[in-house]
Amino acid sequence: MLEQTQFVVDREAYEGAAALLDTFGESALAEAATRAERSRDVGNHIHYTRWCRVGRAILVLGDPQPAGMVH
């Protein structure tokens, strides 16, 4: 089975993820997805991709087993 690795390129995504985790706890990923969908629906592709990156950062932060190289 092919394992998927999440990749997050910017610090802003981690800061957004931390803010959502502080505010929404276990529902942070759902909140990021809701914000991404809302941005997509109004045609704001910049915020859509931002919230998608935040969602990936939440997945990375929630993974108890780091994958790949950690810097």
C-alpha positions in Angstrom: 0.0 0.0 0.0 1.3 3.5 -0.9 1.7 5.8 2.1 0.7 9.4 1.7 2.9 12.0 3.2 1.6 15.5 3.9 3.9 18.4 2.9 3.4 21.9 4.2 5.7 24.5 2.8 5.1 27.7 4.8 5.1 28.8 8.5 1.8 30.7 7.9 0.0 27.4 7.5 1.3 26.2 10.8 0.4 29.4 12.6 -3.1 29.1 11.1 -3.3 25.5 12.2 -2.3 26.4 15.7 -4.9 29.1 15.9 -7.7 26.8 14.7 -6.6 24.1 17.0 -6.6 26.5 20.0 -10.1 27.7 19.1 -11.8 24.6 17.7 -9.8 21.7 19.2 -10.7 18.4 17.5 -13.0 20.2 15.0 -10.1 22.3 13.7 -9.7 20.3 10.5 -13.4 20.5 9.7 -13.3 24.3 10.3 -10.3 24.6 7.9 -12.3 22.6 5.3 -15.4 24.7 5.7 -13.3 27.9 5.3 -11.6 26.5 2.2 -15.0 25.5 0.6 -16.5 28.9 1.4 -13.5 30.7 -0.2 -13.8 28.4 -3.3 -17.5 29.0 -3.6 -17.0 32.8 -3.8 -14.1 32.4 -6.2 -11.3 33.4 -3.8 -8.6 30.9 -4.9 -5.9 32.6 -2.8 -7.8 31.9 0.5 -9.0 28.6 -0.8 -5.4 27.4 -1.1 -4.4 29.0 2.2 -7.1 27.1 4.1 -6.1 23.8 2.3 -2.5 24.3 3.5 -3.8 25.0 7.0 -5.8 21.7 6.8 -2.6 19.8 5.8 -0.7 21.4 8.6 -3.4 20.3 11.1 -3.0 16.7 9.7 0.8 16.9 10.2 0.5 18.3 13.7 -2.0 15.6 14.7 0.2 12.8 13.4 1.9 11.1 16.4 4.5 9.5 14.2 6.6 12.0 12.1 7.3 10.9 8.6 10.3 11.9 6.5 12.9 14.3 7.6 12.1 16.7 10.4 14.1 20.0 10.5 
